[in-house]
Amino acid sequence: MQTLASVRSYKIVLANFLSYLPSRILVILNSLIIVPILAYFLSTNEMGVFQISIGILNFVCTCSTDWIAKSVLRFFRKYMQEERLDEFYSNVAMIEFVAILGVFAGYFIFKDIVNAKFLISNKIFFLTLILVVPCGIRQFLYQLLRILKMPYWYATSIVVYQLALLGLFFAFSKVIPKSSAILVAMTFAVAFIDIILLYKLNLKYKLSLKFDKNILKNVLIYAIPLVFTNICIWLILHLGKFILQFNKEFLNTAIVGTAWFFTTNALTPLFSLLLFAIFPLIIKRFEKQYQLKEFMTSTLRLYIAMFLPFIGIFCFYSFDIAKLAFKNEYYYLGLLFPFCAITIFIHEFMKLMNVKYHLKNRTYVETAISLLVAIICVILNFVLIKYFNILGVGIAMLVSILLLFTLNSFVNFKHLNFVVPSKLFKTLVTSILISLLAFSIVLFFTFKFHNNYIIVARIIAFCTLYFALTLKLKKLVLQ
């Protein structure tokens, strides 16, 4: 039988998850429309350039602003209890300003290299770096929305952003090249959201131009290992398309980049929501010295049970999705969708598992493991792309993330009894069997039919049947 503690944990996790779910559903639905539209209006060469630009943007944000935003979430409660939020935010603002200066210094240092090696013009590179500024501000504001528990404003901001992006792209593409138009549209759309959120949050902190050594030390000790960790993970997720672009395989760059862009836009908003919603709660419980074992085990089991069917969609219906949503040039997206989907599933699950490093301020352990796997990933990409081309990208990515997950799962800290592995394994096996059963039943009744409507009907029927069976067998899945 389920313990009272586990039932309570499931209710708490689901309540926080559901408060943010409407926003993520809208994000996913918009993304399922926007990405194919971009693939339709951009040539494969332009799409390849756009995907490389997005890869550069992710890398630069990882190095410059993302870690600062995470520090806000990690230390907010500490400095609020000490009544030093003004000092804390002053230091955060100054660190971010220095980081942005470093970004634009990087333009002059690396522009010729980026142009020569990856065929990205100086204009596109500069527009990409400009985008870092509003993205960095947005990341900071989103952390405040999480802390202040304002999920509906989070939802509204994302929907407005996506609508603004699409409208601005069509407007700008009439007067400037499409590869530039999409980046300019993104910049204006993000900046617009920043202004709205700044107005809504009505921040009244008194900032000063003075560094506090202790605050700076806390932030840097916590965050610098995160930078190196995220660079290593970035290599695992993005290196393949840069190698293809370097080899001037422009169509394959577009296919690999679009496969990842579409899959991550469809799945990451949902998969990452669990950690996004409950991370402040985990920190609060840890600071109050509550037991986390039952709570984290319940969270991870829910993650598996709720999200596994979405992996099934991209594995069972990968070529159907490619045919339904994209032009013929993108047919081989179907080859990469399963690799991308499973990688995203493991990556987001691992982020939940790796909360232990943040709680114990041992992020350097995660960094050491990530560095080792990143080296292996680089070798795998160069070897496998040579022999298997775009399939090699998928294999290298999946093998690398599996290795990263395995090594991190072996790390445990004294006095932090975190999860019950046997319960997680039971939920995983049961959920896989249910998904296979649901797929088989749907296939049995629909295998004679072949058109776009049937593809959509199969996907909906598969998900519906999976969740119906899971609810029927919930004691077997979650007990």
C-alpha positions in Angstrom: 0.0 0.0 0.0 1.1 3.6 -0.6 2.2 5.4 2.5 0.4 8.6 3.6 3.7 10.5 2.9 3.9 9.3 -0.7 0.2 10.1 -1.4 0.8 13.6 0.0 3.9 14.0 -2.1 2.0 13.1 -5.3 -0.7 15.6 -4.5 1.8 18.4 -3.8 3.9 17.7 -7.0 0.8 17.5 -9.2 -0.7 20.7 -7.7 2.4 22.7 -8.5 2.8 21.0 -11.9 -0.8 21.7 -12.9 -0.5 25.4 -12.0 1.9 25.9 -14.8 0.6 23.3 -17.2 -1.8 25.6 -19.2 1.1 27.8 -20.1 3.2 24.8 -21.4 0.4 23.3 -23.4 0.0 26.6 -25.2 3.8 26.8 -25.8 3.8 23.3 -27.2 0.8 23.9 -29.5 2.3 27.1 -30.8 5.7 25.5 -31.4 4.1 22.6 -33.3 2.8 25.2 -35.7 5.7 27.7 -35.7 8.6 25.4 -36.4 7.0 23.8 -39.6 6.1 27.3 -40.8 9.7 28.4 -40.4 10.9 25.3 -42.2 8.4 26.0 -45.0 9.3 29.7 -45.6 13.1 29.3 -45.0 15.3 27.5 -47.6 17.3 24.6 -46.2 20.4 26.8 -46.3 18.6 29.6 -44.4 17.3 27.0 -41.9 20.8 25.6 -41.4 22.1 29.1 -40.7 19.2 29.7 -38.3 19.9 26.5 -36.4 23.6 27.3 -36.1 22.6 30.8 -34.8 20.3 29.2 -32.2 23.1 26.9 -31.2 25.4 29.9 -30.7 22.8 31.7 -28.8 22.3 28.7 -26.4 26.1 28.5 -25.9 26.6 32.2 -25.2 23.6 32.3 -22.8 25.0 29.3 -21.0 28.3 31.1 -20.5 26.9 34.5 -19.7 23.4 34.8 -18.3 21.7 31.5 -17.5 23.9 30.7 -14.5 23.2 34.1 -13.0 19.4 33.5 -13.3 19.8 30.1 -11.6 21.7 31.8 -8.8 18.7 34.1 -8.1 16.5 31.1 -7.7 19.0 29.2 -5.5 19.8 32.1 -3.1 16.6 34.1 -3.0 15.2 32.5 0.2 18.6 32.7 2.0 19.0 36.5 1.4 15.3 37.1 2.0 15.6 35.6 5.4 18.7 37.7 6.1 16.8 40.8 4.7 19.6 41.5 2.2 17.7 41.2 -1.1 18.7 44.7 -2.2 22.4 43.8 -1.8 21.9 40.5 -3.5 20.1 41.9 -6.5 22.7 44.7 -6.8 25.5 42.1 -7.1 23.4 40.0 -9.5 22.8 43.1 -11.7 26.5 44.0 -11.8 27.6 40.5 -12.6 25.1 40.4 -15.5 26.4 43.7 -16.8 30.0 42.4 -16.8 28.8 39.2 -18.5 27.1 41.2 -21.3 30.2 43.3 -21.8 32.1 40.0 -22.2 29.5 38.8 -24.8 30.1 41.8 -27.1 33.9 41.6 -26.6 33.5 38.1 -27.8 32.0 39.3 -31.1 35.2 41.1 -32.1 37.3 38.2 -31.0 35.4 35.4 -32.7 33.5 37.0 -35.6 36.1 36.0 -38.3 36.4 32.5 -36.9 32.6 32.0 -36.9 32.4 33.3 -40.4 35.2 31.2 -41.8 34.4 27.9 -40.1 30.6 27.9 -40.0 29.7 30.4 -42.8 27.8 32.7 -40.5 28.0 36.3 -41.6 29.2 39.0 -39.2 25.7 40.5 -39.4 24.0 37.2 -38.4 26.5 36.6 -35.6 26.0 40.2 -34.2 22.2 39.8 -34.3 22.5 36.6 -32.4 24.6 38.2 -29.7 22.2 41.2 -29.5 19.5 38.6 -28.7 21.5 37.5 -25.6 20.6 40.8 -23.8 16.8 40.5 -23.7 17.0 36.7 -23.2 19.2 37.2 -20.1 16.8 39.7 -18.7 13.9 37.4 -19.4 15.6 34.5 -17.7 16.0 36.6 -14.5 12.4 37.8 -14.6 11.1 34.2 -15.1 13.0 33.1 -12.0 11.1 35.9 -10.1 7.8 34.6 -11.5 8.7 31.2 -10.1 9.7 32.5 -6.7 6.6 34.7 -6.5 4.3 31.9 -7.8 2.9 33.8 -10.8 2.3 30.9 -13.3 -0.5 32.7 -15.2 1.8 35.7 -16.1 4.4 33.2 -17.1 1.8 31.6 -19.5 0.7 34.9 -20.9 4.2 36.1 -21.6 5.1 33.0 -23.6 2.0 33.0 -25.7 2.4 36.7 -26.4 6.0 36.1 -27.3 5.3 33.4 -29.8 2.5 35.3 -31.5 4.7 38.4 -31.7 7.6 36.4 -33.1 5.5 35.0 -35.9 3.9 38.4 -36.8 7.2 40.3 -36.6 9.0 37.6 -38.7 6.5 38.0 -41.6 6.8 41.8 -41.3 10.6 42.0 -41.2 11.0 39.3 -43.9 9.5 41.7 -46.4 12.3 44.2 -46.1 15.4 42.1 -44.9 16.7 38.6 -45.6 14.7 35.9 -43.8 17.7 34.6 -41.9 18.1 38.0 -40.4 14.4 38.7 -40.1 13.9 35.7 -37.7 16.6 36.9 -35.3 15.4 40.5 -35.4 11.9 39.3 -34.7 13.0 37.2 -31.8 14.9 40.2 -30.3 11.9 42.6 -30.5 9.5 39.9 -29.2 11.7 39.0 -26.2 12.3 42.7 -25.4 8.5 43.3 -25.5 7.9 40.5 -23.0 10.7 41.9 -20.8 8.9 45.3 -20.7 5.6 43.7 -19.8 7.0 41.6 -17.0 9.1 44.5 -15.6 5.9 46.6 -15.4 3.8 43.7 -13.9 6.5 42.8 -11.3 6.9 46.4 -10.3 10.3 45.8 -8.8 11.3 48.3 -6.1 14.7 47.0 -5.0 17.3 49.7 -4.2 20.3 48.8 -6.3 23.8 50.0 -5.6 27.1 50.0 -7.5 29.0 48.0 -4.8 30.1 44.4 -4.8 29.7 42.3 -1.6 32.5 39.8 -1.4 30.5 37.2 0.5 27.5 37.4 -1.9 29.8 37.3 -4.9 31.7 34.3 -3.4 28.5 32.4 -2.8 27.2 33.0 -6.3 30.4 32.2 -8.1 31.2 29.0 -6.1 27.7 27.8 -6.8 27.4 28.9 -10.4 30.8 28.6 -12.1 30.8 24.8 -12.1 27.3 25.1 -13.6 28.7 27.0 -16.5 31.2 24.3 -17.3 28.6 21.6 -16.8 26.2 23.3 -19.2 28.9 23.8 -21.8 29.6 20.1 -21.7 25.9 19.3 -22.0 25.6 21.8 -24.9 28.3 19.8 -26.7 26.3 16.6 -26.3 23.2 18.2 -27.6 24.5 20.6 -30.4 27.9 19.5 -31.5 26.7 17.4 -34.4 25.1 20.1 -36.4 28.2 22.3 -36.1 30.4 19.5 -37.5 28.0 19.1 -40.4 28.0 22.9 -41.1 31.8 22.9 -40.9 31.8 20.1 -43.5 29.4 22.2 -45.7 26.7 19.6 -45.5 24.0 22.3 -45.4 20.9 20.1 -46.0 22.0 17.8 -43.2 22.7 20.7 -40.9 19.1 21.9 -41.5 17.7 18.3 -40.9 19.7 17.7 -37.7 19.0 21.2 -36.4 15.3 21.1 -37.2 14.9 17.6 -35.7 16.3 18.9 -32.4 14.5 22.2 -32.6 11.1 20.7 -33.3 11.4 17.9 -30.8 12.8 20.1 -28.0 10.1 22.7 -28.6 7.5 20.0 -28.4 8.8 18.1 -25.4 11.1 20.2 -23.3 8.4 22.7 -22.2 6.4 19.8 -20.8 9.2 17.6 -19.4 11.1 20.5 -17.7 7.9 21.8 -16.1 8.1 19.4 -13.2 11.5 20.7 -12.0 10.5 24.3 -13.0 7.4 24.1 -10.8 8.8 22.3 -7.7 12.5 23.5 -7.5 11.6 26.4 -5.2 9.7 23.9 -3.0 12.6 21.5 -2.9 14.9 24.3 -1.8 12.4 25.4 0.9 12.1 21.8 2.2 15.8 21.3 2.2 16.5 24.6 4.1 13.9 23.6 6.7 15.6 20.1 7.0 12.6 18.1 5.8 13.1 14.6 4.5 13.2 14.6 0.7 13.4 10.9 -0.1 9.7 10.2 -0.4 9.0 13.5 -2.1 11.7 13.1 -4.8 10.9 9.5 -5.4 7.3 10.4 -6.0 8.3 13.2 -8.3 10.5 11.1 -10.4 7.9 8.3 -10.7 5.3 10.8 -11.8 7.8 12.1 -14.4 8.2 8.6 -15.9 4.5 7.7 -15.8 3.2 11.0 -17.2 5.8 11.7 -19.9 6.7 8.3 -21.3 3.9 8.2 -23.9 5.2 11.4 -25.5 8.5 9.6 -26.2 6.4 6.9 -27.7 4.9 9.3 -30.1 8.2 10.3 -31.5 9.5 6.7 -31.6 6.4 4.9 -33.0 5.3 7.7 -35.4 8.5 9.5 -36.3 8.3 9.3 -40.1 4.6 10.0 -39.9 5.2 13.2 -38.1 7.9 14.2 -40.6 5.6 13.6 -43.5 2.7 15.3 -41.8 4.4 18.5 -40.7 7.4 19.1 -43.0 8.3 19.4 -46.7 9.8 16.4 -48.6 13.4 17.7 -48.0 12.9 17.0 -44.3 11.8 13.4 -44.7 14.8 12.1 -42.7 13.7 14.0 -39.7 11.9 10.7 -38.9 15.3 9.0 -38.5 16.4 11.5 -35.8 13.1 12.1 -33.9 13.5 9.0 -31.6 17.1 9.8 -30.7 16.1 13.4 -29.9 13.0 12.5 -27.9 14.8 9.9 -25.8 17.7 12.2 -25.2 15.4 15.0 -24.0 13.5 12.6 -21.7 16.7 11.4 -20.1 18.2 14.9 -19.9 15.2 16.4 -18.0 15.0 13.3 -15.8 18.6 13.7 -15.0 18.2 17.4 -14.0 15.7 16.3 -11.4 18.1 13.7 -10.1 21.0 16.2 -10.1 19.2 18.6 -7.8 21.3 16.8 -5.1 24.4 18.7 -6.3 22.6 22.0 -5.9 21.3 21.2 -2.4 24.7 20.2 -1.2 26.6 22.9 -3.2 28.6 20.2 -4.8 28.0 21.3 -8.4 31.7 20.7 -9.2 31.1 16.9 -9.0 28.5 17.2 -11.8 31.0 19.3 -13.7 33.8 16.7 -13.5 31.4 13.9 -14.7 30.1 16.2 -17.5 33.6 17.1 -18.7 34.6 13.4 -19.0 31.4 12.6 -21.0 31.9 15.7 -23.2 35.3 14.4 -24.3 33.8 11.1 -25.2 31.0 12.8 -27.0 33.4 14.8 -29.2 35.2 11.6 -30.2 31.9 9.8 -30.9 30.6 12.6 -33.1 33.6 12.8 -35.3 33.9 9.0 -35.7 30.2 8.3 -36.1 29.4 11.2 -38.4 32.1 10.0 -40.7 30.6 6.5 -41.1 26.8 7.1 -40.5 26.3 10.8 -41.3 23.1 12.2 -39.6 22.4 8.9 -38.0 25.8 9.2 -36.3 24.7 12.5 -34.7 21.7 10.8 -33.1 23.7 7.8 -31.9 26.5 10.0 -30.4 24.0 12.2 -28.7 22.0 9.3 -27.2 25.0 7.3 -26.1 26.6 10.4 -24.5 23.4 11.3 -22.5 23.0 7.7 -21.3 26.6 7.6 -20.1 26.1 11.0 -18.4 23.0 9.8 -16.6 24.6 6.5 -15.6 27.6 8.1 -14.0 25.6 10.7 -12.2 23.2 8.0 -10.8 26.2 6.4 -9.0 26.9 9.6 -7.0 25.3 9.8 -3.5 25.9 12.1 -0.6 26.0 11.3 3.0 22.9 12.5 4.9 21.0 13.1 1.7 19.0 9.9 1.2 17.4 11.0 -2.1 15.5 8.4 -4.0 14.5 4.7 -4.0 15.9 3.3 -7.3 13.8 0.0 -7.2 10.6 2.0 -7.2 11.8 4.1 -10.2 12.7 1.0 -12.1 9.4 -0.6 -11.4 7.5 2.5 -12.7 9.7 2.6 -15.8 9.3 -1.0 -16.8 5.5 -0.9 -16.2 5.1 2.3 -18.2 7.1 0.9 -21.1 4.9 -2.2 -21.2 1.7 -0.1 -21.1 2.9 2.1 -23.9 3.8 -1.0 -26.1 0.4 -2.4 -25.3 -1.4 0.8 -26.3 0.6 1.1 -29.5 -0.2 -2.5 -30.5 -3.9 -2.1 -29.9 -4.1 1.1 -31.9 -2.0 -0.4 -34.7 -4.2 -3.5 -34.8 -7.3 -1.4 -35.5 -5.8 1.1 -37.9 -3.0 -0.6 -39.9 -5.1 -0.8 -43.0 -5.6 3.0 -43.2 -3.1 5.5 -44.5 -3.7 9.3 -44.6 -2.9 12.4 -42.6 -6.1 12.2 -40.6 -5.4 8.7 -39.5 -1.9 9.7 -38.4 -3.4 12.3 -36.1 -6.1 9.9 -34.9 -3.5 7.2 -34.1 -1.4 9.6 -32.0 -4.4 10.8 -30.1 -5.7 7.2 -29.6 -2.3 6.0 -28.4 -2.0 8.8 -25.8 -5.6 8.4 -24.6 -5.3 4.6 -24.3 -2.0 4.9 -22.5 -3.3 7.2 -19.9 -6.5 5.2 -19.5 -4.5 2.1 -18.9 -2.2 3.9 -16.5 -5.1 5.2 -14.4 -6.6 1.7 -14.4 -3.3 0.3 -13.2 -2.1 3.2 -11.1 -1.4 1.0 -8.1 0.9 -1.1 -10.2 2.6 1.9 -11.8 3.0 4.2 -8.8 2.7 2.1 -5.7 
